Amino acid sequence: MRDPRLLAKPPVCRLGCLVLVRNPRGDVLLVDPDYMDGLILPGGAAQPNEPPHLAAARNLHAETGLNLRLADVL
């Protein structure tokens, strides 16, 4: 039996994104966030109902200051 309370408010879907930025030599852009040790690809969480490509571009800009048009979304 299905509980109607579960159908009234479905669980929140969390979406995260990472951005792979390479220069003409093939070097990969990494960031060093304050909240963890080590280097990682730029990215972060999407806001509710935010498309993945816009979330990726927003997070890239917030972490690096780069305003890039993203070519491919995987």
N, CA, C and O atoms as a MOPAC input file, in Angstrom:
PM7 MOZYME 1SCF
protein

 N      0.84100 1    -1.18600 1     0.00000 1
 C      0.00000 1     0.00000 1     0.00000 1
 C      0.88400 1     1.24700 1     0.00000 1
 O      1.87400 1     1.32100 1     0.72700 1
 N      0.52100 1     2.19100 1    -0.80000 1
 C      1.28500 1     3.43800 1    -0.89200 1
 C      0.74700 1     4.46200 1     0.09200 1
 O     -0.46100 1     4.65700 1     0.23100 1
 N      1.68200 1     5.10600 1     0.76500 1
 C      1.31900 1     6.13500 1     1.72800 1
 C      1.12300 1     7.45400 1     0.96400 1
 O      2.07500 1     7.94000 1     0.35300 1
 N     -0.07000 1     8.04400 1     0.97800 1
 C     -0.31100 1     9.27700 1     0.22100 1
 C      0.55800 1    10.44700 1     0.69000 1
 O      0.78500 1    11.38500 1    -0.07300 1
 N      1.03700 1    10.40500 1     1.91000 1
 C      1.91700 1    11.47900 1     2.39800 1
 C      3.23600 1    11.48500 1     1.63800 1
 O      3.81900 1    12.54800 1     1.42200 1
 N      3.71300 1    10.31700 1     1.23100 1
 C      4.96200 1    10.23900 1     0.47900 1
 C      4.80300 1    10.80100 1    -0.93100 1
 O      5.73900 1    11.38800 1    -1.47300 1
 N      3.64400 1    10.62900 1    -1.51700 1
 C      3.39600 1    11.11800 1    -2.87000 1
 C      3.11400 1    12.61600 1    -2.89300 1
 O      3.32700 1    13.27200 1    -3.91300 1
 N      2.63300 1    13.16200 1    -1.77000 1
 C      2.30800 1    14.58500 1    -1.71200 1
 C      3.56300 1    15.44600 1    -1.81500 1
 O      3.52700 1    16.51700 1    -2.42100 1
 N      4.65900 1    14.99900 1    -1.23800 1
 C      5.92200 1    15.74900 1    -1.28900 1
 C      7.04500 1    14.76800 1    -1.58000 1
 O      7.59000 1    14.15700 1    -0.66000 1
 N      7.40100 1    14.61000 1    -2.86400 1
 C      8.45600 1    13.65700 1    -3.21400 1
 C      9.79100 1    14.09500 1    -2.60200 1
 O      9.97000 1    15.27100 1    -2.28500 1
 N     10.71800 1    13.16100 1    -2.43900 1
 C     12.01800 1    13.51600 1    -1.87300 1
 C     12.76800 1    14.49800 1    -2.76600 1
 O     12.59300 1    14.51100 1    -3.98500 1
 N     13.59600 1    15.30700 1    -2.14600 1
 C     14.38100 1    16.29600 1    -2.87000 1
 C     15.47800 1    15.58900 1    -3.66600 1
 O     16.18200 1    14.72200 1    -3.14800 1
 N     15.60500 1    15.96800 1    -4.90800 1
 C     16.67100 1    15.43600 1    -5.75400 1
 C     17.84500 1    16.40300 1    -5.69300 1
 O     17.70300 1    17.57400 1    -6.04600 1
 N     18.97600 1    15.93300 1    -5.25900 1
 C     20.16600 1    16.77700 1    -5.15500 1
 C     21.01200 1    16.60500 1    -6.41400 1
 O     21.24500 1    15.49100 1    -6.88300 1
 N     21.45500 1    17.72200 1    -6.93500 1
 C     22.24000 1    17.69900 1    -8.15700 1
 C     23.52900 1    18.47800 1    -7.93300 1
 O     23.51000 1    19.61500 1    -7.46300 1
 N     24.61800 1    17.86300 1    -8.26600 1
 C     25.91000 1    18.53500 1    -8.18900 1
 C     26.56100 1    18.52300 1    -9.55500 1
 O     26.20800 1    17.71800 1   -10.41700 1
 N     27.50600 1    19.41500 1    -9.74700 1
 C     28.16400 1    19.49400 1   -11.04000 1
 C     29.64500 1    19.80400 1   -10.85700 1
 O     30.04500 1    20.46500 1    -9.89800 1
 N     30.43300 1    19.32200 1   -11.77800 1
 C     31.85400 1    19.62900 1   -11.84800 1
 C     32.14100 1    20.13800 1   -13.25200 1
 O     31.46500 1    19.76000 1   -14.20900 1
 N     33.14500 1    20.99500 1   -13.37000 1
 C     33.48800 1    21.57600 1   -14.66500 1
 C     34.93300 1    21.20900 1   -14.99900 1
 O     35.84400 1    21.43200 1   -14.20200 1
 N     35.12200 1    20.65100 1   -16.17200 1
 C     36.45600 1    20.33200 1   -16.65300 1
 C     36.86900 1    21.42000 1   -17.64000 1
 O     36.32300 1    21.51600 1   -18.73900 1
 N     37.84200 1    22.23800 1   -17.23500 1
 C     38.35100 1    23.32800 1   -18.07800 1
 C     39.79100 1    22.98300 1   -18.43500 1
 O     40.61700 1    22.71600 1   -17.56300 1
 N     40.07700 1    22.99500 1   -19.74700 1
 C     41.43400 1    22.69300 1   -20.22500 1
 C     41.90300 1    23.83100 1   -21.11400 1
 O     41.11500 1    24.43700 1   -21.84000 1
 N     43.18800 1    24.11100 1   -21.04800 1
 C     43.76700 1    25.11400 1   -21.93700 1
 C     44.26700 1    24.40800 1   -23.20100 1
 O     44.20100 1    23.18100 1   -23.27600 1
 N     44.76500 1    25.15200 1   -24.19500 1
 C     45.20800 1    24.51700 1   -25.44300 1
 C     46.30200 1    23.46400 1   -25.25400 1
 O     46.42800 1    22.55900 1   -26.07900 1
 N     47.08800 1    23.56600 1   -24.19100 1
 C     48.12700 1    22.55500 1   -23.94000 1
 C     47.56500 1    21.30200 1   -23.28400 1
 O     48.26000 1    20.29100 1   -23.18700 1
 N     46.31400 1    21.35700 1   -22.83300 1
 C     45.70300 1    20.21200 1   -22.18800 1
 C     45.75200 1    20.24300 1   -20.67300 1
 O     45.29700 1    19.30500 1   -20.01800 1
 N     46.30800 1    21.33100 1   -20.09800 1
 C     46.33400 1    21.44900 1   -18.63800 1
 C     44.91100 1    21.57900 1   -18.10800 1
 O     44.05600 1    22.19000 1   -18.74900 1
 N     44.66300 1    21.00300 1   -16.93900 1
 C     43.33600 1    21.00500 1   -16.32100 1
 C     43.30400 1    22.02600 1   -15.19200 1
 O     44.22200 1    22.08800 1   -14.37500 1
 N     42.23500 1    22.83000 1   -15.15000 1
 C     42.05300 1    23.80800 1   -14.08900 1
 C     41.53800 1    23.11300 1   -12.83000 1
 O     40.52400 1    22.41700 1   -12.86500 1
 N     42.24400 1    23.30700 1   -11.72400 1
 C     41.82600 1    22.78700 1   -10.42400 1
 C     41.74100 1    23.94800 1    -9.44600 1
 O     42.44000 1    24.94900 1    -9.60400 1
 N     40.88800 1    23.81700 1    -8.43500 1
 C     40.75300 1    24.83500 1    -7.40100 1
 C     41.12600 1    24.22000 1    -6.05100 1
 O     41.06500 1    23.00400 1    -5.86900 1
 N     41.50700 1    25.07500 1    -5.12200 1
 C     41.88800 1    24.65600 1    -3.77100 1
 C     40.88300 1    25.26000 1    -2.79200 1
 O     41.11900 1    26.34600 1    -2.26300 1
 N     39.76400 1    24.57300 1    -2.54100 1
 C     38.72200 1    25.15100 1    -1.68000 1
 C     39.15000 1    25.19500 1    -0.21000 1
 O     39.94200 1    24.37300 1     0.25100 1
 N     38.60500 1    26.17300 1     0.50300 1
 C     38.90200 1    26.33300 1     1.92800 1
 C     38.32700 1    25.19600 1     2.77500 1
 O     38.87000 1    24.87500 1     3.83200 1
 N     37.24100 1    24.59200 1     2.32100 1
 C     36.51700 1    23.62800 1     3.14100 1
 C     37.07800 1    22.20900 1     3.07700 1
 O     36.55100 1    21.31400 1     3.73700 1
 N     38.13700 1    21.98600 1     2.29600 1
 C     38.72700 1    20.65000 1     2.24200 1
 C     40.19300 1    20.74000 1     1.83000 1
 O     40.63800 1    21.76000 1     1.30300 1
 N     40.92300 1    19.68100 1     2.07100 1
 C     42.32300 1    19.61900 1     1.67800 1
 C     42.44100 1    19.11300 1     0.24800 1
 O     41.68100 1    18.24300 1    -0.17700 1
 N     43.38300 1    19.65500 1    -0.48100 1
 C     43.65300 1    19.16700 1    -1.81800 1
 C     42.99300 1    19.98700 1    -2.90200 1
 O     42.22900 1    20.91700 1    -2.64100 1
 N     43.31100 1    19.61400 1    -4.12100 1
 C     42.79000 1    20.28600 1    -5.30500 1
 C     41.65800 1    19.46800 1    -5.91700 1
 O     41.70300 1    18.23700 1    -5.92400 1
 N     40.64300 1    20.16000 1    -6.43000 1
 C     39.50000 1    19.49700 1    -7.06000 1
 C     39.07200 1    20.29100 1    -8.28800 1
 O     39.50000 1    21.42900 1    -8.48200 1
 N     38.23400 1    19.69100 1    -9.10600 1
 C     37.62100 1    20.40500 1   -10.21900 1
 C     36.63500 1    21.42500 1    -9.66100 1
 O     35.99800 1    21.16500 1    -8.64000 1
 N     36.49600 1    22.58400 1   -10.31100 1
 C     35.49900 1    23.54600 1    -9.84400 1
 C     34.09000 1    22.98300 1   -10.03900 1
 O     33.84300 1    22.20200 1   -10.95700 1
 N     33.19700 1    23.38200 1    -9.18100 1
 C     31.80900 1    22.93600 1    -9.27700 1
 C     31.11100 1    23.05700 1    -7.95300 1
 O     31.64700 1    23.63300 1    -7.00600 1
 N     29.91900 1    22.51600 1    -7.88300 1
 C     29.15200 1    22.57800 1    -6.64600 1
 C     27.72500 1    22.14800 1    -6.87100 1
 O     27.40100 1    21.52500 1    -7.88200 1
 N     26.88200 1    22.48100 1    -5.93400 1
 C     25.48500 1    22.05600 1    -5.95600 1
 C     24.63700 1    22.98300 1    -6.82200 1
 O     24.91300 1    24.17700 1    -6.94400 1
 N     23.61400 1    22.40800 1    -7.41100 1
 C     22.62600 1    23.19200 1    -8.14600 1
 C     21.55400 1    23.66500 1    -7.17800 1
 O     21.26000 1    23.00200 1    -6.18300 1
 N     20.98000 1    24.80800 1    -7.48000 1
 C     19.85000 1    25.29300 1    -6.70400 1
 C     18.60200 1    24.56300 1    -7.17700 1
 O     18.60900 1    23.98800 1    -8.26500 1
 N     17.52100 1    24.57200 1    -6.38300 1
 C     16.30000 1    23.87400 1    -6.81200 1
 C     15.84300 1    24.32800 1    -8.20000 1
 O     15.74900 1    25.52500 1    -8.47300 1
 N     15.56700 1    23.37800 1    -9.05100 1
 C     15.08200 1    23.59200 1   -10.42200 1
 C     16.07800 1    24.31700 1   -11.32500 1
 O     15.68500 1    24.83500 1   -12.37000 1
 N     17.34500 1    24.36500 1   -10.95300 1
 C     18.36200 1    25.00000 1   -11.78900 1
 C     18.91800 1    23.96400 1   -12.76800 1
 O     19.33200 1    22.88600 1   -12.34100 1
 N     18.93500 1    24.26000 1   -14.05500 1
 C     19.49400 1    23.32100 1   -15.03200 1
 C     20.97900 1    23.07100 1   -14.76000 1
 O     21.68800 1    23.97500 1   -14.31900 1
 N     21.44900 1    21.85900 1   -15.01900 1
 C     22.84200 1    21.51600 1   -14.71400 1
 C     23.87400 1    22.43200 1   -15.36900 1
 O     24.86200 1    22.79400 1   -14.73000 1
 N     23.66500 1    22.81700 1   -16.63600 1
 C     24.65600 1    23.66100 1   -17.30400 1
 C     24.73300 1    25.05700 1   -16.69000 1
 O     25.80500 1    25.66100 1   -16.65600 1
 N     23.60900 1    25.56900 1   -16.20800 1
 C     23.63400 1    26.87900 1   -15.54900 1
 C     24.26800 1    26.78100 1   -14.16100 1
 O     24.98300 1    27.69000 1   -13.73900 1
 N     24.01100 1    25.69100 1   -13.46000 1
 C     24.63100 1    25.48300 1   -12.15300 1
 C     26.13800 1    25.35800 1   -12.29000 1
 O     26.88800 1    25.90700 1   -11.48300 1
 N     26.57800 1    24.64200 1   -13.30100 1
 C     28.01100 1    24.46700 1   -13.53100 1
 C     28.67000 1    25.80700 1   -13.84500 1
 O     29.72300 1    26.12200 1   -13.28900 1
 N     28.07100 1    26.59100 1   -14.71800 1
 C     28.62900 1    27.89300 1   -15.07500 1
 C     28.63300 1    28.83100 1   -13.87100 1
 O     29.59900 1    29.56700 1   -13.66900 1
 N     27.57700 1    28.81600 1   -13.07300 1
 C     27.49900 1    29.67400 1   -11.89200 1
 C     28.58200 1    29.31000 1   -10.88400 1
 O     29.25500 1    30.18900 1   -10.34700 1
 N     28.74900 1    28.02300 1   -10.62700 1
 C     29.76600 1    27.58000 1    -9.67200 1
 C     31.17600 1    27.86100 1   -10.18600 1
 O     32.05200 1    28.24300 1    -9.40900 1
 N     31.40300 1    27.67600 1   -11.47700 1
 C     32.70500 1    27.98500 1   -12.05500 1
 C     33.03400 1    29.46400 1   -11.85800 1
 O     34.15100 1    29.80700 1   -11.47200 1
 N     32.06900 1    30.33000 1   -12.12000 1
 C     32.29000 1    31.76300 1   -11.95100 1
 C     32.53400 1    32.11700 1   -10.47400 1
 O     33.40800 1    32.92700 1   -10.16600 1
 N     31.76900 1    31.51300 1    -9.57600 1
 C     31.91300 1    31.81000 1    -8.14300 1
 C     33.28600 1    31.39800 1    -7.62400 1
 O     33.85000 1    32.07900 1    -6.76700 1
 N     33.82600 1    30.30800 1    -8.12300 1
 C     35.09000 1    29.79300 1    -7.60000 1
 C     36.32300 1    30.34900 1    -8.31100 1
 O     37.40500 1    30.39700 1    -7.72600 1
 N     36.16800 1    30.76800 1    -9.56700 1
 C     37.34400 1    31.17800 1   -10.33700 1
 C     37.22500 1    32.57200 1   -10.94500 1
 O     38.23700 1    33.16200 1   -11.32400 1
 N     36.02400 1    33.10400 1   -11.04700 1
 C     35.82600 1    34.38000 1   -11.72700 1
 C     35.69800 1    34.25000 1   -13.23300 1
 O     35.51800 1    35.25300 1   -13.92300 1
 N     35.78500 1    33.03600 1   -13.75800 1
 C     35.68900 1    32.80200 1   -15.19900 1
 C     34.23900 1    32.76300 1   -15.65100 1
 O     33.40500 1    32.10500 1   -15.03000 1
 N     33.94400 1    33.46700 1   -16.72900 1
 C     32.62800 1    33.39900 1   -17.37600 1
 C     32.82600 1    32.69100 1   -18.70900 1
 O     33.16700 1    33.31800 1   -19.71200 1
 N     32.61000 1    31.38300 1   -18.70900 1
 C     32.80300 1    30.59400 1   -19.91300 1
 C     31.49600 1    29.99300 1   -20.36900 1
 O     30.64800 1    29.63000 1   -19.55400 1
 N     31.33500 1    29.88800 1   -21.68900 1
 C     30.20100 1    29.13600 1   -22.22700 1
 C     30.60800 1    27.67900 1   -22.22900 1
 O     31.61700 1    27.30900 1   -22.82900 1
 N     29.83000 1    26.85800 1   -21.56200 1
 C     30.15900 1    25.44000 1   -21.46100 1
 C     29.78200 1    24.74100 1   -22.75600 1
 O     28.66300 1    24.88900 1   -23.24900 1
 N     30.71200 1    23.98600 1   -23.30000 1
 C     30.51900 1    23.35700 1   -24.60100 1
 C     29.69600 1    22.08000 1   -24.51600 1
 O     28.79400 1    21.87400 1   -25.32800 1
 N     29.98800 1    21.22800 1   -23.55600 1
 C     29.31900 1    19.92600 1   -23.45800 1
 C     28.88900 1    19.66900 1   -22.03500 1
 O     29.57500 1    20.06000 1   -21.09100 1
 N     27.75600 1    19.01200 1   -21.87700 1
 C     27.27000 1    18.59900 1   -20.56900 1
 C     27.14300 1    17.10100 1   -20.59600 1
 O     26.48300 1    16.54500 1   -21.47300 1
 N     27.77200 1    16.43600 1   -19.63800 1
 C     27.69500 1    14.97600 1   -19.55800 1
 C     26.83600 1    14.56300 1   -18.39200 1
 O     26.64800 1    13.36900 1   -18.15600 1

